[in-house]
Amino acid sequence: HKSMNADLNDRRQLEMDLRAAIERNELELYYQPLIDLRTNRVTGFEALARWRHPERGNVPPAVFIPVAEDSGMIVAIGEWALSEACRQAVTWPEHLKVSVNLSPVQFLVPNLPSKIRQILSKTGLAPQRLVLEITERILMDNSAEIIQKLGRLKKLGVRIALDDFGTGYSSLSYLRSFPFDKIKIDRSFVADLDTGSSHAVIVQAVVSIARALGMTTTA
């Protein structure tokens, strides 16, 4: 019981600190390169939110993102990440794309497509250079409405990637229901590829399905 209370207080403190960090603009974006294995060239970067806490040091996203989602702060963080990533990407060479993660909570904001349109026109980034990454969690409930919203986003010209592919129950049916531009194979399948596991077979299968459907794959 005592430890549960401690956990709760800790989480509350983390939430307060995160709120302050957002106000003080203390979150940062790190950029992870995406490399095309055929040409060995960098094709773009994935923007990842990082939080360096003054006392705790680096707080992992696995810790602060759930806190942000539960408290609704993820909407502000997500909007900041989108604006910041687009603002940065405009200064890069034109063939480079930028990928930004959308949280399921953020995705439920009704005016998301117009928000993204505003960010694109304000920063001047060409829509086809922005990749929005959604996780399978988004599609799990109310998928007809979600698919409609994805369609509206796609009409803006941005690309849509399905993240964590392979962890949900109905991964394959999602591919049938929406023309994603890209699928990202979940890290758990990629982690032990060199040990001769059955994962290699699954990864190969996903890559060939994606190719047949005209999608790219990230692993």
C-alpha positions in Angstrom: 0.0 0.0 0.0 2.8 2.4 1.0 4.6 1.7 -2.3 1.4 2.3 -4.3 1.1 5.7 -2.6 4.7 6.4 -3.4 4.1 5.5 -7.0 1.1 7.7 -7.2 2.9 10.7 -5.7 5.8 10.1 -8.0 3.5 10.1 -11.0 1.7 13.2 -9.8 5.1 15.0 -9.4 6.1 13.8 -12.9 2.9 15.2 -14.3 3.5 18.6 -12.6 7.1 18.6 -13.8 6.0 17.7 -17.4 3.4 20.6 -17.3 6.2 23.0 -16.3 8.6 21.6 -18.9 6.0 22.2 -21.7 5.5 25.7 -20.4 9.2 26.4 -20.3 9.7 24.7 -23.7 12.2 22.1 -22.2 11.3 19.2 -24.5 13.5 18.6 -27.4 13.2 16.7 -30.7 15.9 14.2 -31.7 16.1 13.0 -35.2 16.7 9.4 -36.1 17.8 8.8 -39.7 15.9 6.5 -42.1 18.1 4.8 -44.7 17.0 3.3 -48.0 18.8 -0.1 -48.1 18.8 -0.2 -51.9 20.7 3.0 -52.3 22.3 3.4 -48.9 21.1 7.0 -48.7 19.3 8.8 -45.9 15.7 9.4 -47.1 14.5 11.3 -44.0 14.4 11.5 -40.3 11.9 10.4 -37.6 11.4 13.1 -34.9 11.4 11.8 -31.4 10.5 13.8 -28.3 13.0 13.8 -25.5 12.8 15.2 -22.0 15.9 16.1 -20.0 14.6 16.7 -16.4 16.7 19.1 -14.3 16.9 16.6 -11.4 16.0 13.2 -12.9 18.1 13.5 -16.0 16.7 11.9 -19.2 13.1 10.7 -18.7 12.4 8.0 -21.2 9.4 8.5 -23.6 8.0 5.1 -22.3 7.7 6.9 -18.9 6.5 10.4 -19.8 4.4 9.7 -22.9 1.8 7.6 -20.9 1.7 10.4 -18.3 1.1 12.9 -21.1 -1.6 10.8 -22.6 -3.5 10.2 -19.4 -3.4 13.9 -18.5 -4.2 15.2 -22.0 -0.9 17.1 -22.2 0.0 14.9 -25.2 -2.2 17.2 -27.4 0.0 20.2 -26.7 3.2 18.1 -27.0 2.0 16.6 -30.2 1.3 19.9 -31.7 4.6 21.3 -30.6 6.4 18.3 -32.1 4.6 18.7 -35.4 5.3 22.4 -35.7 9.0 22.0 -34.6 9.6 19.0 -36.9 8.1 20.8 -39.9 10.0 24.0 -39.1 13.3 22.1 -39.0 12.6 19.9 -42.1 12.0 23.0 -44.3 15.7 23.8 -43.9 16.8 20.3 -45.1 17.5 19.2 -48.7 14.2 18.7 -50.5 14.3 15.0 -50.9 14.3 14.4 -47.1 11.1 13.6 -45.3 10.3 14.0 -41.7 8.2 11.5 -39.7 6.2 12.5 -36.6 4.3 10.2 -34.3 0.6 10.9 -33.6 -0.7 9.6 -30.3 -4.2 8.0 -30.3 -5.3 10.7 -27.9 -4.1 13.5 -30.2 -5.7 11.7 -33.1 -9.1 12.1 -31.4 -8.9 15.9 -31.6 -11.7 16.8 -34.0 -9.9 19.5 -36.0 -6.6 17.6 -36.4 -6.6 17.7 -40.3 -7.1 21.5 -40.3 -4.4 21.9 -37.5 -2.0 20.0 -39.7 -2.9 22.1 -42.7 -2.2 25.2 -40.7 1.2 23.9 -39.5 2.2 23.0 -43.1 1.2 26.4 -44.5 2.8 28.3 -41.6 6.1 26.5 -41.9 6.0 26.2 -45.7 6.8 22.5 -45.7 5.6 20.6 -48.7 2.9 18.1 -47.5 4.4 15.1 -49.2 7.5 15.6 -47.1 5.6 15.0 -43.9 4.9 11.4 -42.7 2.4 10.9 -39.9 3.0 7.7 -37.9 0.0 6.2 -36.2 0.0 3.0 -34.1 -2.4 0.1 -34.5 -4.0 1.2 -31.2 -5.7 4.1 -33.0 -7.5 1.7 -35.3 -8.7 -0.7 -32.6 -12.0 1.1 -31.9 -14.3 3.1 -34.0 -12.3 2.3 -37.1 -14.8 3.6 -39.7 -14.5 7.2 -38.3 -10.8 6.8 -38.0 -10.4 5.6 -41.6 -12.4 8.7 -42.7 -10.1 11.0 -40.7 -7.0 9.3 -42.2 -8.5 9.8 -45.6 -8.9 13.6 -44.9 -5.2 13.7 -43.8 -4.1 11.9 -46.9 -6.1 14.4 -49.0 -3.8 17.1 -47.6 -0.9 15.3 -49.4 0.8 14.0 -46.3 1.9 10.4 -46.0 0.5 8.0 -43.4 2.6 5.2 -41.8 1.4 2.4 -39.7 3.7 2.0 -36.7 4.4 -1.1 -34.5 3.0 -3.3 -37.2 2.5 -6.9 -36.1 1.6 -6.3 -32.5 -2.1 -5.8 -32.9 -4.7 -8.6 -33.4 -5.9 -7.5 -36.8 -2.8 -6.1 -38.5 -3.6 -7.6 -41.9 -7.1 -6.4 -42.0 -5.9 -2.8 -41.3 -3.9 -3.1 -44.5 -7.0 -4.0 -46.4 -9.0 -1.1 -44.9 -6.7 1.8 -45.6 -4.0 2.6 -48.2 -1.1 3.3 -45.9 2.1 4.7 -47.5 4.4 2.8 -45.2 4.4 0.2 -42.5 6.9 0.0 -39.7 7.5 -3.5 -38.4 7.5 -3.6 -34.7 10.9 -3.7 -33.1 10.2 -7.0 -31.3 10.3 -8.8 -34.7 13.5 -7.1 -35.8 15.5 -7.4 -32.5 16.7 -10.9 -33.0 16.8 -11.3 -36.7 20.3 -12.5 -36.7 19.6 -15.5 -34.4 17.9 -17.4 -37.2 14.5 -17.1 -35.5 11.2 -17.5 -37.2 11.0 -13.7 -37.1 13.0 -13.4 -40.3 10.2 -15.3 -42.1 7.6 -13.0 -40.7 9.6 -9.9 -41.6 10.1 -11.2 -45.2 6.4 -11.8 -45.5 5.5 -8.4 -44.3 8.0 -6.8 -46.7 6.5 -8.7 -49.6 2.9 -7.9 -48.7 3.8 -4.2 -48.3 5.6 -4.3 -51.7 2.7 -5.9 -53.4 0.4 -3.2 -52.0 2.7 -0.4 -53.1 3.8 0.5 -49.5 7.3 0.9 -48.2 8.5 -0.9 -45.1 10.7 0.4 -42.2 12.4 -2.1 -39.9 
